[in-house]
């Protein structure tokens, strides 16, 4: 999930326009959430409220894509 969130927040305005078209969301600035790039697993645990707020700021069409990216990661 962390990799997918990092993917989503690193997208530029041009990326968002091409991916979401009319469903454009604002570019996310992590300092607005008290976070820094890249989001880490420690952030997800220690700053879970900020990560939750960030998750809710993502477009609803991005969340399934993040889950798909996360499903592709396999722990050793």
N, C-alpha and C positions, 0 to 999 in steps of 0.2 A: 504493500500500500504506500509506503514511503516513496518508493521509486515513482509510482504513478502520480502522487501528489507533486513531487518535484518536476515531473514532466509537465503537468498542468500549469504550475505557477511560472515555469520558464517560457511559456508561450508569449510571443509578441502580439501586438494588436493586429498585424497582418495575418499571423497564424490563426488568430481567433476569428477574424473575418472570413477566411477561407474555410475554416472548419465548422463554424457555427452559423455563418450567414446572417440571417436576420435575428438570430438568437444571441447576438454578440453580448458578452459581458465585459466589464472593465478589466484591464490588466491588473493583476494582483500584486501589491507591494507588501512583501512579508513584514517589513517593520511596522506596518499598520496593525499587524496581529501580534507584535512582540516577538517575531521569529526572524531567523536569518536563513539564507540559502547556503547549503541544502538542508532541507528538513531531515532530521535523523530519527532513528528509532527512540533515542533518548528524549527527543522533543515530543514524540508521540505519547510517551509515558509521562514525562515530567511536566510537560506543558499541554496536557491533553485538552484543556479547555480552549486554548488558542488554536490548536490543530482542529478541534471540532468547529470552531467559528470559521476557520479557513475552509474546511470541507463544505460548510453551508454556503460560503461565498462562491463556490464553484458552481458552474451552470449544471442544471440537472441532467443535461445530455452528456456532460463530461464524466460524471461519476461512474456510469457503467463502463466507460472506456478505461478509467483508472482501475476498476475492479478486474477488467480483462487483463490489463498489464500486470497487475499484482498476481493473478492466477498463473501467469507464465513464469514467475520466479520460483525456483525450487531450492530449498535450503539443503546444504550438503549433509 
